[in-house]
Amino acid sequence: MIMIRANNISMNFGMIKALKNVSFELEAGKILGLVGDNGAGKSTLLKILCGYLQPTSGEIYIEDKRVQFKSSADAMKEGVAITHQFLELVDMATAWENFFMGREITGKGVGPFKLLDINQMKELTRKAIEKYGLSIDLECEVGKLSGEERQIIAVARAIESDPKILLLDESFTLLSLEGREELVNFLKKVNQQHNVTMIIVSHDLELVKNLTHKIMVLRGGEKIFYGDTEEVSVDQIVEFMLPQE
């Protein structure tokens, strides 16, 4: 089943054509790596897919249903979630507080003066993290956690909203080599256990090769390549990305 299909997506910012008739489709449960040099249009496409931007022209379909997102809230209603690199985490708050921020669980109380059910939120956070074979100090402030631990919290929180499609924008840039491997294994488990369709933007081509089923290369706002990950080498991807003389 095709989970998401984009037909001739174009995006103009004044005279600048950020995207030019980009089309692709992605099967349910597959991971797409979206790559390209700076200014290729990767983040613009991701912002359109999650409702942050409305395309100048083109159509988007989720499970064969045409959707027209006017906001990220519209996209969330259709099962599209996005996690940016650390931007949605509050450094001064603990891991479990970040996990439930904006969707806190309340317990006893009268009317609007209900108390937060802290114990339940801690327990649910612990279970959400541990089911992927991970362990994080939930009482630690997020600002003191490692890069991979912070990203794991952000992704795990997004997964709890039960998305059909998860978009990740440059989620690996500040991670150590060991941390990237840990996050890749985590995302593979999420993909396998929840059958979540993913689109991942990254400059780390080796990581993209290791994690994805499909790769799409953008250059100057145009789709240059789309195909199976196993059928293209890193050297070929780089060649696709380079400007043509």
Secondary structure by P-SEA (a helix, b strand, c coil): cccccccbbbbbcccccccccccccccccbbbbbbbccccaaaaaaaaaacccccccbbbbcccbbbbbccaaaaaaabbbbbcccccccccccccccccccccccccccccccccaaaaaaaaaaaaaaccccccccccccccccaaaaaaaaaaaaaaacccbbbbccccccccaaaaaaaaaaaaaaaaaccbbbbbbbcaaaaaaacccbbbbbcccccccccccccccaaaaaaaacccc
